Amino acid sequence: MSATLKHIVFWKLKEHAEGADKATNALKLKALLDSCADIVPGILKFEAVIAQPGLEATYDVLLNSEFASAEALDAYQVHPTHVAIKPFVAAVREARQCMDYLS
């Protein structure tokens, strides 16, 4: 049985960026991430979520994803749909954390 590559990313968003507040940008970021959910073969799981009021969260948006291989993750990283959202992410993020691991 081969290992699954997990790719988890957290973003802390700026209070205001791109003419919108944090909540609006979080919704837009989630929608942009959701548009990447099946862009390459080998994506096994792809869940973008926004921090929920009343529950502990130190970051605003989370991507919890799993890939069949490192090659599938590499293909996702360079896919035009994913590349196209990077300028928006860079403009609205204050901080980013990422962890990839085999499970």
All heavy atoms as an XYZ file, in Angstrom:
790
protein
N       0.847     -1.185      0.000
C       0.000      0.000      0.000
C       0.890      1.246      0.000
O       1.810      1.362      0.798
C      -0.898     -0.018      1.229
C      -1.874      1.114      1.280
S      -3.168      0.829      2.496
C      -2.609      1.882      3.794
N       0.622      2.178     -0.893
C       1.430      3.389     -0.967
C       0.908      4.444      0.010
O      -0.259      4.444      0.378
C       1.438      3.939     -2.387
O       0.150      4.327     -2.771
N       1.805      5.325      0.385
C       1.457      6.378      1.337
C       0.703      7.506      0.636
O       0.889      7.753     -0.552
C       2.718      6.921      1.988
N      -0.139      8.161      1.383
C      -0.855      9.348      0.919
C      -0.054     10.575      1.331
O       0.435     10.657      2.460
C      -2.256      9.396      1.556
O      -2.979      8.234      1.156
C      -3.012     10.634      1.138
N       0.084     11.528      0.417
C       0.779     12.776      0.725
C      -0.255     13.800      1.173
O      -1.160     14.155      0.416
C       1.538     13.288     -0.498
C       2.293     14.599     -0.330
C       3.298     14.517      0.817
C       2.990     14.967     -1.613
N      -0.132     14.229      2.406
C      -1.058     15.228      2.944
C      -0.418     16.610      2.814
O       0.769     16.784      3.076
C      -1.399     14.903      4.392
C      -2.065     13.532      4.483
C      -2.774     13.306      5.754
C      -3.439     11.929      5.688
N      -4.263     11.664      6.816
N      -1.232     17.564      2.394
C      -0.793     18.943      2.147
C      -1.769     19.851      2.890
O      -2.938     19.961      2.516
C      -0.824     19.207      0.640
C      -0.515     20.609      0.237
N       0.726     21.185      0.402
C      -1.288     21.556     -0.369
C       0.701     22.420     -0.071
N      -0.515     22.674     -0.540
N      -1.280     20.453      3.970
C      -2.137     21.282      4.822
C      -1.559     22.692      4.851
O      -0.366     22.878      5.096
C      -2.230     20.689      6.240
C      -2.762     19.268      6.115
C      -3.078     21.575      7.145
C      -3.024     18.540      7.361
N      -2.417     23.667      4.566
C      -1.980     25.060      4.506
C      -2.949     25.909      5.323
O      -4.166     25.719      5.250
C      -1.947     25.580      3.048
C      -1.348     26.977      2.995
C      -1.178     24.623      2.136
N      -2.399     26.836      6.092
C      -3.181     27.801      6.874
C      -2.823     29.198      6.390
O      -1.656     29.484      6.133
C      -2.802     27.750      8.360
C      -3.197     26.512      9.086
C      -2.357     25.407      9.109
C      -4.387     26.454      9.788
C      -2.705     24.269      9.807
C      -4.743     25.325     10.493
C      -3.899     24.225     10.497
N      -3.821     30.061      6.297
C      -3.579     31.467      5.980
C      -4.212     32.354      7.043
O      -5.362     32.170      7.429
C      -4.211     31.858      4.641
C      -3.593     31.212      3.458
C      -2.514     31.654      2.731
C      -4.028     30.012      2.822
N      -2.265     30.797      1.700
C      -3.177     29.772      1.732
C      -5.055     29.100      3.077
C      -3.313     28.681      0.894
C      -5.201     28.007      2.256
C      -4.331     27.809      1.174
N      -3.442     33.333      7.489
C      -3.962     34.420      8.326
C      -4.127     35.596      7.376
O      -3.182     35.963      6.670
C      -2.986     34.761      9.453
C      -3.501     35.833     10.397
C      -2.503     36.107     11.509
C      -2.334     34.866     12.329
N      -2.626     35.006     13.740
N      -5.308     36.175      7.338
C      -5.589     37.239      6.388
C      -5.452     38.620      7.022
O      -5.655     38.796      8.225
C      -7.003     37.068      5.822
C      -7.293     35.729      5.146
C      -8.692     35.740      4.541
C      -6.256     35.381      4.103
N      -5.141     39.583      6.169
C      -5.079     40.980      6.593
C      -6.494     41.453      6.931
O      -7.474     40.958      6.363
C      -4.514     41.845      5.470
C      -3.094     41.498      5.096
C      -2.649     42.290      3.875
C      -1.253     41.887      3.440
N      -0.863     42.548      2.172
N      -6.600     42.419      7.829
C      -7.917     42.958      8.198
C      -8.622     43.570      6.992
O      -9.829     43.432      6.847
C      -7.785     43.991      9.318
C      -7.409     43.392     10.666
C      -8.444     42.414     11.204
O      -9.660     42.611     11.005
O      -8.026     41.421     11.827
N      -7.855     44.243      6.118
C      -8.404     44.836      4.893
C      -7.368     44.665      3.791
O      -6.187     44.914      4.003
C      -8.706     46.331      5.077
C      -9.789     46.589      6.062
N     -11.124     46.453      5.753
C      -9.745     46.952      7.365
C     -11.845     46.727      6.828
N     -11.037     47.037      7.823
N      -7.821     44.224      2.627
C      -6.948     44.092      1.457
C      -7.818     43.968      0.216
O      -8.955     43.492      0.284
C      -6.050     42.865      1.595
N      -7.272     44.405     -0.894
C      -7.985     44.289     -2.171
C      -9.386     44.919     -2.115
O     -10.322     44.415     -2.733
C      -8.084     42.829     -2.610
C      -6.736     42.165     -2.872
C      -5.984     42.793     -4.032
O      -6.400     42.595     -5.186
O      -4.983     43.499     -3.780
N      -9.518     45.983     -1.311
C     -10.782     46.702     -1.226
C     -11.872     46.004     -0.437
O     -13.041     46.364     -0.544
N     -11.489     44.987      0.345
C     -12.500     44.236      1.097
C     -11.988     43.916      2.503
O     -10.791     43.991      2.774
C     -12.839     42.938      0.359
N     -12.918     43.542      3.370
C     -12.530     43.164      4.724
C     -12.128     41.681      4.775
O     -12.266     40.933      3.802
C     -13.639     43.470      5.729
C     -14.914     42.674      5.486
O     -14.935     41.741      4.657
O     -15.916     42.978      6.146
N     -11.607     41.284      5.920
C     -11.111     39.923      6.102
C     -12.182     38.871      5.816
O     -11.909     37.871      5.147
C     -10.588     39.745      7.534
C     -10.010     38.376      7.803
C      -9.729     38.121      9.278
C      -8.602     38.951      9.768
N      -8.132     38.522     11.115
N     -13.390     39.072      6.310
C     -14.454     38.082      6.126
C     -14.787     37.888      4.643
O     -14.947     36.752      4.172
C     -15.699     38.489      6.903
N     -14.845     38.975      3.905
C     -15.137     38.897      2.474
C     -14.006     38.190      1.735
O     -14.242     37.335      0.878
C     -15.363     40.311      1.903
O     -16.455     40.916      2.610
C     -15.655     40.280      0.420
N     -12.771     38.539      2.087
C     -11.630     37.908      1.438
C     -11.511     36.430      1.802
O     -11.091     35.617      0.973
C     -10.345     38.660      1.756
C     -10.250     39.953      0.968
O     -10.811     40.063     -0.121
N      -9.562     40.928      1.513
N     -11.904     36.057      3.004
C     -11.894     34.643      3.389
C     -12.874     33.855      2.528
O     -12.555     32.761      2.045
C     -12.234     34.488      4.874
N     -14.062     34.418      2.312
C     -15.051     33.752      1.450
C     -14.545     33.625      0.018
O     -14.705     32.580     -0.626
C     -16.368     34.521      1.471
C     -17.176     34.426      2.765
C     -18.323     35.436      2.748
C     -17.697     33.016      2.963
N     -13.909     34.672     -0.478
C     -13.382     34.629     -1.842
C     -12.247     33.613     -1.943
O     -12.187     32.838     -2.903
C     -12.899     36.008     -2.285
C     -12.392     36.017     -3.711
C     -12.060     37.396     -4.220
C     -11.554     37.318     -5.666
N     -11.245     38.635     -6.199
N     -11.359     33.598     -0.956
C     -10.263     32.631     -0.966
C     -10.793     31.206     -0.940
O     -10.325     30.344     -1.698
C      -9.313     32.884      0.203
C      -8.156     31.894      0.343
C      -7.350     31.759     -0.944
C      -7.263     32.298      1.506
N     -11.787     30.952     -0.118
C     -12.375     29.612     -0.067
C     -12.949     29.230     -1.432
O     -12.742     28.120     -1.924
C     -13.453     29.514      1.008
C     -14.073     28.103      1.075
C     -15.238     28.038      2.012
C     -15.895     26.699      2.110
N     -15.858     25.785      0.995
N     -13.666     30.143     -2.064
C     -14.244     29.860     -3.379
C     -13.151     29.586     -4.419
O     -13.278     28.670     -5.242
C     -15.127     31.019     -3.826
N     -12.086     30.368     -4.368
C     -10.976     30.133     -5.298
C     -10.326     28.776     -5.050
O     -10.014     28.041     -5.995
C      -9.943     31.251     -5.177
C     -10.372     32.606     -5.718
C      -9.400     33.695     -5.297
C     -10.512     32.563     -7.238
N     -10.118     28.438     -3.790
C      -9.560     27.122     -3.476
C     -10.502     26.008     -3.921
O     -10.061     25.008     -4.502
C      -9.264     27.015     -1.978
C      -8.087     27.849     -1.478
C      -8.095     27.918      0.041
C      -6.768     27.302     -2.000
N     -11.791     26.177     -3.661
C     -12.765     25.166     -4.075
C     -12.705     24.920     -5.582
O     -12.926     23.791     -6.041
C     -14.182     25.575     -3.670
C     -14.443     25.455     -2.181
O     -13.666     24.776     -1.473
O     -15.433     26.050     -1.712
N     -12.366     25.948     -6.352
C     -12.282     25.788     -7.809
C     -11.097     24.917     -8.225
O     -11.013     24.496     -9.374
C     -12.194     27.163     -8.492
O     -10.904     27.735     -8.337
N     -10.210     24.634     -7.291
C      -9.032     23.799     -7.567
C      -9.220     22.344     -7.142
O      -8.313     21.524     -7.300
C      -7.822     24.365     -6.830
S      -7.286     25.992     -7.392
N     -10.384     22.011     -6.632
C     -10.592     20.717     -5.972
C     -10.370     19.498     -6.850
O     -10.034     18.435     -6.340
C     -11.986     20.663     -5.357
N     -10.530     19.630     -8.146
C     -10.369     18.447     -8.996
C      -9.617     18.763    -10.287
O      -9.878     18.175    -11.327
C     -11.732     17.823     -9.309
C     -12.669     18.796    -10.010
O     -12.275     19.945    -10.276
O     -13.801     18.389    -10.305
N      -8.659     19.662    -10.195
C      -7.994     20.127    -11.412
C      -6.942     19.153    -11.942
O      -6.561     19.269    -13.106
C      -7.380     21.544    -11.225
C      -6.377     21.580    -10.078
C      -8.483     22.572    -11.040
C      -5.656     22.919     -9.927
N      -6.461     18.241    -11.122
C      -5.488     17.247    -11.601
C      -5.854     15.869    -11.064
O      -6.445     15.749     -9.982
C      -4.035     17.592    -11.183
C      -3.585     18.916    -11.787
C      -3.858     17.606     -9.681
N      -5.504     14.835    -11.796
C      -5.690     13.478    -11.271
C      -4.813     13.292    -10.026
O      -3.740     13.876     -9.925
C      -5.196     12.577    -12.408
C      -5.204     13.436    -13.627
C      -4.975     14.839    -13.155
N      -5.282     12.500     -9.102
C      -4.491     12.209     -7.903
C      -4.853     13.036     -6.694
O      -4.279     12.840     -5.627
N      -5.813     13.962     -6.827
C      -6.311     14.667     -5.648
C      -7.321     13.732     -4.984
O      -8.339     13.385     -5.572
C      -6.965     16.009     -6.000
C      -5.936     16.978     -6.579
C      -7.632     16.623     -4.759
C      -6.516     18.311     -7.042
N      -7.013     13.316     -3.770
C      -7.870     12.372     -3.055
C      -8.843     13.071     -2.114
O      -9.939     12.587     -1.863
C      -7.013     11.390     -2.262
C      -5.954     10.622     -3.067
C      -5.096      9.781     -2.137
C      -6.614      9.779     -4.145
N      -8.417     14.203     -1.578
C      -9.244     14.988     -0.650
C      -8.843     16.436     -0.829
O      -7.666     16.749     -1.007
C      -8.984     14.543      0.793
C      -9.721     15.357      1.836
C      -9.386     14.878      3.240
C     -10.091     15.711      4.288
N      -9.804     15.244      5.648
N      -9.827     17.323     -0.778
C      -9.546     18.741     -0.954
C     -10.634     19.515     -0.239
O     -11.764     19.599     -0.714
C      -9.534     19.085     -2.451
C      -8.787     20.332     -2.782
C      -7.441     20.291     -3.100
C      -9.432     21.557     -2.788
C      -6.744     21.440     -3.420
C      -8.759     22.712     -3.101
C      -7.404     22.656     -3.424
N     -10.308     20.027      0.925
C     -11.302     20.715      1.759
C     -10.757     22.067      2.194
O      -9.764     22.140      2.914
C     -11.621     19.857      2.980
C     -12.618     20.476      3.911
C     -12.873     19.629      5.147
O     -11.960     18.923      5.604
O     -13.999     19.698      5.653
N     -11.412     23.124      1.751
C     -11.075     24.478      2.174
C     -12.129     24.929      3.178
O     -13.326     24.791      2.927
C     -11.040     25.417      0.986
N     -11.684     25.447      4.318
C     -12.618     25.887      5.353
C     -12.199     27.240      5.913
O     -11.029     27.604      5.903
C     -12.743     24.856      6.509
C     -13.337     23.558      6.022
C     -11.409     24.602      7.166
N     -13.200     27.956      6.410
C     -13.000     29.252      7.048
C     -13.180     29.063      8.551
O     -14.071     28.315      8.982
C     -14.022     30.273      6.508
C     -13.817     30.475      4.998
C     -13.917     31.601      7.251
C     -14.915     31.292      4.341
N     -12.359     29.745      9.330
C     -12.489     29.681     10.788
C     -13.916     30.026     11.195
O     -14.537     30.936     10.632
C     -11.503     30.646     11.444
N     -14.427     29.283     12.163
C     -15.818     29.441     12.575
C     -15.902     30.159     13.924
O     -15.177     29.794     14.865
C     -16.478     28.072     12.675
C     -16.492     27.351     11.340
C     -16.959     25.919     11.446
O     -17.384     25.460     12.495
N     -16.888     25.199     10.350
N     -16.766     31.167     14.013
C     -16.930     31.892     15.270
C     -17.288     30.929     16.405
O     -18.054     29.977     16.216
C     -18.086     32.853     14.990
C     -18.110     32.996     13.500
C     -17.649     31.672     12.961
N     -16.705     31.175     17.563
C     -16.993     30.351     18.730
C     -16.096     29.129     18.867
O     -16.129     28.464     19.892
N     -15.314     28.841     17.820
C     -14.373     27.723     17.884
C     -12.950     28.269     17.788
O     -12.703     29.255     17.087
C     -14.627     26.733     16.739
C     -16.008     26.074     16.739
C     -16.175     25.212     15.495
C     -16.196     25.233     17.997
N     -12.036     27.632     18.458
C     -10.660     28.129     18.489
C     -10.027     28.082     17.107
O     -10.133     27.086     16.384
C      -9.824     27.301     19.462
C      -8.428     27.834     19.616
C      -7.614     27.113     20.670
O      -8.157     26.276     21.395
O      -6.424     27.406     20.748
N      -9.375     29.163     16.734
C      -8.640     29.240     15.474
C      -7.654     30.396     15.554
O      -8.026     31.500     15.938
C      -9.594     29.445     14.306
N      -6.423     30.131     15.187
C      -5.421     31.189     15.146
C      -5.161     31.663     13.716
O      -4.465     32.642     13.511
C      -4.100     30.735     15.784
O      -3.657     29.537     15.138
C      -4.282     30.474     17.278
N      -5.728     30.957     12.749
C      -5.636     31.339     11.336
C      -7.055     31.415     10.774
O      -7.998     30.916     11.389
C      -4.761     30.348     10.553
C      -3.288     30.688     10.688
C      -2.627     30.564     11.896
C      -2.570     31.165      9.600
C      -1.292     30.897     12.026
C      -1.229     31.507      9.716
C      -0.592     31.373     10.931
O       0.719     31.713     11.049
N      -7.191     32.030      9.607
C      -8.516     32.333      9.069
C      -9.039     31.326      8.040
O     -10.239     31.095      7.960
C      -8.497     33.724      8.431
C      -8.079     34.783      9.432
O      -8.756     34.910     10.474
O      -7.063     35.464      9.192
N      -8.153     30.766      7.241
C      -8.546     29.830      6.187
C      -7.587     28.645      6.230
O      -6.392     28.811      6.447
C      -8.512     30.495      4.792
C      -8.927     29.510      3.699
C      -9.415     31.730      4.756
N      -8.152     27.460      6.018
C      -7.376     26.221      6.038
C      -7.650     25.440      4.764
O      -8.798     25.346      4.328
C      -7.787     25.365      7.241
C      -7.430     23.876      7.194
C      -5.964     23.681      7.522
C      -8.294     23.082      8.132
N      -6.598     24.869      4.195
C      -6.742     23.882      3.131
C      -6.216     22.562      3.668
O      -5.056     22.467      4.072
C      -5.949     24.273      1.886
C      -5.920     23.198      0.788
C      -7.323     22.931      0.251
C      -4.971     23.590     -0.328
N      -7.080     21.567      3.699
C      -6.724     20.220      4.140
C      -6.870     19.327      2.907
O      -7.988     19.069      2.465
C      -7.650     19.772      5.272
C      -7.299     18.416      5.812
O      -6.215     17.882      5.570
N      -8.217     17.825      6.557
N      -5.732     18.885      2.360
C      -5.799     18.121      1.119
C      -4.904     16.899      1.176
O      -3.962     16.833      1.968
C      -5.429     19.007     -0.072
O      -4.142     19.571      0.092
N      -5.244     15.923      0.328
C      -4.468     14.695      0.232
C      -4.261     14.373     -1.231
O      -5.179     14.526     -2.047
C      -5.202     13.540      0.911
C      -5.394     13.743      2.396
C      -6.148     12.601      3.065
O      -6.411     11.561      2.415
O      -6.484     12.754      4.246
N      -3.071     13.892     -1.541
C      -2.695     13.563     -2.906
C      -2.171     12.139     -2.959
O      -1.561     11.649     -2.006
C      -1.624     14.542     -3.405
C      -2.141     15.951     -3.560
C      -2.236     16.795     -2.466
C      -2.546     16.421     -4.788
C      -2.724     18.086     -2.601
C      -3.044     17.705     -4.937
C      -3.132     18.538     -3.839
N      -2.392     11.492     -4.090
C      -1.968     10.108     -4.269
C      -0.448      9.982     -4.332
O       0.094      8.915     -4.037
C      -2.593      9.524     -5.533
N       0.228     11.078     -4.681
C       1.681     11.029     -4.840
C       2.258     12.435     -4.819
O       1.529     13.425     -4.970
C       2.034     10.362     -6.174
O       1.567     11.174     -7.243
N       3.585     12.502     -4.698
C       4.271     13.790     -4.793
C       4.093     14.375     -6.187
O       3.974     15.597     -6.348
C       5.750     13.626     -4.465
N       4.027     13.520     -7.196
C       3.826     13.983     -8.562
C       2.455     14.657     -8.725
O       2.335     15.654     -9.430
C       3.971     12.822     -9.553
C       5.382     12.260     -9.640
C       5.756     11.324     -8.487
O       4.851     10.846     -7.760
O       6.962     11.092     -8.293
N       1.442     14.114     -8.068
C       0.109     14.728     -8.132
C       0.128     16.106     -7.470
O      -0.457     17.060     -7.994
C      -0.928     13.823     -7.477
N       0.796     16.226     -6.327
C       0.906     17.532     -5.664
C       1.684     18.504     -6.544
O       1.287     19.664     -6.699
C       1.569     17.403     -4.293
C       1.845     18.710     -3.547
C       0.586     19.539     -3.351
C       2.516     18.413     -2.204
N       2.775     18.031     -7.149
C       3.553     18.890     -8.042
C       2.703     19.385     -9.212
O       2.776     20.557     -9.585
C       4.778     18.148     -8.572
C       5.820     17.878     -7.501
O       5.762     18.505     -6.416
O       6.689     17.022     -7.734
N       1.889     18.490     -9.788
C       1.019     18.870    -10.901
C      -0.004     19.916    -10.459
O      -0.298     20.872    -11.197
C       0.315     17.639    -11.475
N      -0.545     19.755     -9.250
C      -1.482     20.738     -8.692
C      -0.800     22.098     -8.541
O      -1.367     23.134     -8.902
C      -2.006     20.236     -7.341
C      -2.632     21.304     -6.497
C      -3.892     21.818     -6.791
C      -1.959     21.832     -5.398
C      -4.463     22.816     -6.025
C      -2.528     22.826     -4.620
C      -3.767     23.316     -4.937
O      -4.334     24.311     -4.178
N       0.419     22.098     -8.007
C       1.122     23.360     -7.724
C       1.336     24.203     -8.978
O       1.307     25.427     -8.913
C       2.475     23.076     -7.062
C       2.373     22.449     -5.692
C       1.908     23.390     -4.598
O       1.389     24.472     -4.850
N       2.081     22.973     -3.364
N       1.543     23.556    -10.125
C       1.836     24.307    -11.355
C       0.643     24.404    -12.305
O       0.748     25.016    -13.370
C       3.054     23.705    -12.106
C       4.299     23.779    -11.231
C       2.783     22.283    -12.565
N      -0.494     23.840    -11.915
C      -1.679     23.906    -12.776
C      -2.119     25.368    -12.928
O      -2.124     26.129    -11.952
C      -2.816     23.070    -12.182
C      -3.955     22.898    -13.111
N      -4.902     23.879    -13.302
C      -4.287     21.872    -13.939
C      -5.786     23.460    -14.186
N      -5.433     22.241    -14.595
N      -2.500     25.786    -14.135
C      -2.885     27.191    -14.357
C      -4.002     27.703    -13.439
O      -3.987     28.876    -13.050
C      -3.337     27.210    -15.825
C      -2.626     26.052    -16.453
C      -2.496     25.009    -15.382
N      -4.954     26.868    -13.090
C      -6.034     27.305    -12.196
C      -5.478     27.655    -10.819
O      -5.870     28.661    -10.214
C      -7.115     26.210    -12.080
O      -7.626     25.935    -13.378
C      -8.247     26.645    -11.159
N      -4.551     26.845    -10.321
C      -3.929     27.118     -9.019
C      -3.015     28.334     -9.109
O      -3.046     29.215     -8.242
C      -3.164     25.884     -8.530
C      -2.470     26.097     -7.238
N      -1.108     26.166     -7.132
C      -2.954     26.277     -5.980
C      -0.779     26.374     -5.870
N      -1.881     26.446     -5.149
N      -2.200     28.383    -10.137
C      -1.280     29.509    -10.311
C      -2.049     30.828    -10.383
O      -1.622     31.842     -9.836
C      -0.395     29.288    -11.559
C       0.420     30.532    -11.882
C       0.525     28.084    -11.343
N      -3.216     30.820    -11.011
C      -4.006     32.045    -11.194
C      -4.524     32.633     -9.880
O      -4.790     33.835     -9.813
C      -5.179     31.772    -12.134
N      -4.682     31.828     -8.835
C      -5.190     32.378     -7.574
C      -4.078     32.944     -6.693
O      -4.349     33.663     -5.735
C      -6.037     31.351     -6.783
C      -5.184     30.255     -6.144
C      -7.131     30.758     -7.662
C      -5.950     29.344     -5.212
N      -2.840     32.638     -7.018
C      -1.720     33.061     -6.162
C      -1.603     34.569     -5.968
O      -1.320     35.015     -4.852
C      -0.411     32.458     -6.669
C      -0.333     30.963     -6.425
C       0.999     30.397     -6.861
C       1.093     28.925     -6.515
N       2.422     28.376     -6.781
N      -1.814     35.395     -6.994
C      -1.723     36.843     -6.753
C      -2.746     37.346     -5.726
O      -2.414     38.194     -4.884
C      -1.972     37.460     -8.138
C      -1.548     36.393     -9.092
C      -1.947     35.099     -8.423
N      -3.969     36.830     -5.782
C      -4.972     37.234     -4.789
C      -4.539     36.792     -3.393
O      -4.588     37.578     -2.440
C      -6.348     36.650     -5.126
C      -7.375     36.948     -4.068
C      -7.951     38.200     -3.982
C      -7.734     35.990     -3.132
C      -8.883     38.499     -2.985
C      -8.656     36.269     -2.135
C      -9.230     37.530     -2.065
N      -4.099     35.558     -3.284
C      -3.659     35.038     -1.976
C      -2.522     35.894     -1.428
O      -2.530     36.284     -0.257
C      -3.244     33.554     -2.073
C      -2.694     33.064     -0.746
C      -4.410     32.698     -2.521
N      -1.557     36.204     -2.254
C      -0.417     37.014     -1.814
C      -0.863     38.396     -1.354
O      -0.313     38.943     -0.391
C       0.602     37.132     -2.939
N      -1.876     38.959     -1.997
C      -2.343     40.303     -1.659
C      -3.123     40.349     -0.359
O      -3.100     41.361      0.346
C      -3.204     40.853     -2.799
N      -3.818     39.253     -0.010
C      -4.695     39.295      1.162
C      -4.098     38.605      2.394
O      -4.602     38.789      3.489
C      -6.088     38.689      0.866
C      -6.766     39.457     -0.269
C      -6.032     37.209      0.575
N      -3.056     37.859      2.237
C      -2.528     37.119      3.384
C      -1.547     37.942      4.201
O      -0.762     38.727      3.683
C      -1.871     35.821      2.939
C      -0.474     36.002      2.419
C       0.217     34.684      2.212
N       1.586     34.933      1.826
C       2.274     34.169      1.032
N       1.733     33.090      0.529
N       3.523     34.474      0.742
N      -1.643     37.735      5.495
C      -0.673     38.305      6.433
C       0.401     37.271      6.728
O       1.570     37.608      6.885
C      -1.402     38.700      7.719
C      -0.532     39.281      8.787
C      -1.365     39.675      9.997
O      -2.329     40.432      9.836
O      -1.038     39.199     11.100
N      -0.010     36.009      6.819
C       0.924     34.925      7.120
C       0.409     33.628      6.518
O      -0.797     33.482      6.268
C       1.098     34.775      8.634
N       1.327     32.688      6.316
C       0.983     31.377      5.760
C       1.827     30.323      6.457
O       3.007     30.533      6.709
C       1.286     31.356      4.257
C       1.093     30.006      3.585
C       1.568     30.074      2.130
N       1.408     28.821      1.437
C       2.309     27.856      1.391
N       3.462     27.986      2.011
N       2.069     26.748      0.715
N       1.189     29.216      6.751
C       1.887     28.051      7.302
C       1.514     26.853      6.443
O       0.369     26.742      5.994
C       1.477     27.785      8.758
C       1.845     28.891      9.717
C       3.336     29.041      9.897
O       4.068     28.058      9.920
N       3.796     30.276     10.005
N       2.464     25.962      6.234
C       2.212     24.793      5.401
C       2.944     23.604      5.995
O       4.045     23.745      6.543
C       2.717     25.048      3.977
S       2.512     23.640      2.876
N       2.339     22.441      5.855
C       3.002     21.202      6.238
C       2.569     20.105      5.285
O       1.366     19.883      5.079
C       2.674     20.807      7.666
C       3.424     19.586      8.126
S       3.200     19.350      9.904
C       4.176     17.890     10.129
N       3.541     19.435      4.692
C       3.319     18.264      3.860
C       3.882     17.068      4.611
O       4.965     17.175      5.211
C       4.022     18.388      2.514
C       3.458     19.502      1.643
O       2.331     19.945      1.887
O       4.145     19.901      0.703
N       3.171     15.943      4.568
C       3.701     14.738      5.203
C       3.048     13.499      4.597
O       1.973     13.577      4.003
C       3.503     14.769      6.722
C       2.063     14.767      7.189
C       1.440     13.574      7.572
C       1.325     15.936      7.257
C       0.121     13.566      8.004
C       0.009     15.937      7.683
C      -0.582     14.746      8.051
O      -1.895     14.736      8.473
N       3.752     12.398      4.706
C       3.247     11.119      4.213
C       2.521     10.391      5.328
O       2.979     10.375      6.459
C       4.397     10.262      3.692
C       5.093     10.802      2.444
C       6.345     10.007      2.157
C       4.148     10.784      1.253
N       1.401      9.806      4.965
C       0.605      9.083      5.950
C       0.171      7.748      5.376
O      -0.091      7.622      4.218
C      -0.609      9.941      6.311
O      -1.490      9.231      7.125
